Amino acid sequence: MSSVLKTDPMREVIESDRAHVWHHIAQHKSLETVDPRVYVEGKGMRLWDATGKEYLDAVSGGVWTVNVGYGRESIANAVRDQLIKMNYFSGAAGSVPGALFAARLVEKMPGLSRVYYSNSGSEANEKVFKMVRQMAHRRHGGRKYKILYRERDYHGTTIATLSAGGQPQRNAQYGPLTPGFVEVPHCLEYRSQWGAIENYGERAADAIEEVILREGADSIGALCLEPVTAGGGVITPPKGYWERVQDICRRHQILLHIDEVVCGVGRTGKWFGYQHYGVKPDFVTMAKGVASGYAAISCTVTTEAVFEQFKDDPSDPLSYFRDISTFGGCAGGPAAALENMRIIEDEGLLANTERMGQRLLANLRELQSRHAVIGEVRGIGLFCGAELVADRHSREPLEEKKVQAVLADCIAHGVIIGATTRSMQGLNNTLCLSPALIATEQDIDHITAALDAALGRVFG
Ligand SMILES: Cc1ncc(COP(=O)(O)O)c(C=O)c1O
């Protein structure tokens, strides 16, 4: 492959990219002197860049997305067939794959029954915010419009979803943000706000109730949480947390919105992250893994009780959900999602994720026993993080520059890993490891061996 990739057309690609593409979340100054990385081919867990260099991808396309791996012809064929037959009509009408995927999806989500399609995680979350606001107007005289979000969680890149974002560094310079979003404390026990206490999980949940009581429950419509916080530090919920959160929402009649944009469709070893904790959400949003990046699709899934509120008075011209998403009507998305789901089922990828996740966690814990820089290892399924510290005793976070040096070393040695970046000043210190759900034991061991070597080289 390398000989093909080194030909002039690739030089043209690199120079065109350098001259005209504005990359996401990138400081471009360095790309004036270093070639931008362009990936040209992927197969399974492996990728090749324009120079022909091979990589093992331990972050599923950088942002927890390519769950079933690269190069899946059956998904490409499903999308192709659908596009030739019927590529698009506005979501005001139905599509064959849209109807079939919705039915398959809600089979896996007892208690939920309605699927609203759009294109991105941010958009799926904004749909919930709009539904909650509209219900506040229609049912509660304009009250219950506030939306609670949690410190360190992320829900998207638009101004409204940034307003629900608990990562101040990420939000910086984009204000003024949208009013009506209120923060609740994080639930990362390693950085406990209450010292070393028993029952940290219940305490962290009670902290949500304190905010509710301060703001007034009658002003709050919904609580929006990630089941496991992703870009905010791979925060697995502490014991007892979710049970208490559910109870608090019920008692104060606050709808529970779970953002499964990262965890959804298998990442944690169950279809959805919340299903580990026995939670009954009112809204679930998902995007990345729904079609593994083979097509753009996101879903906002809700209950029949919520849906009913948007159709009970046909005489009122404003009584329905007056929202539209042009590309939410693309039929390629649900076609890809159907095939993606079939692959996960037929290849037993949920069970594989659980098994390989345990191996990844065990390997990381073994690294922790030898590298003092690893302060804590967290994770569930193939969704793991290692928090790096300058000092194990004081838990002083490692500076971001050094965390990035570990990443750079891994990439230089052909393994792509991730880390929290520019999200929370002074706390961008967690490495992220989230390989595709098809990972084998050899892949997992390869990833942790690369990390072991990188930590050795960077910290001596
Ligand atoms: C938990 C979570 N929610 C929402 C989003 C936003 O998704 P998108 O980038 O598709 O808008 C992300 C993106 O990383 C995310 O991690």
The ligand as a Gaussian input file, in Angstrom:
#p B3LYP/6-31G(d) Opt

LIG

0 1
 C      -21.527000      12.867000      25.588000
 C      -21.586000      13.651000      24.319000
 N      -22.737000      14.230000      23.976000
 C      -22.863000      14.929000      22.835000
 C      -21.799000      15.077000      21.982000
 C      -21.956000      15.896000      20.727000
 O      -22.044000      15.090000      19.633000
 P      -21.763000      15.693000      18.156000
 O      -20.315000      16.022000      18.102000
 O      -22.182000      14.574000      17.256000
 O      -22.630000      16.872000      18.007000
 C      -20.580000      14.461000      22.285000
 C      -19.425000      14.582000      21.362000
 O      -18.317000      14.192000      21.651000
 C      -20.449000      13.753000      23.500000
 O      -19.288000      13.209000      23.871000

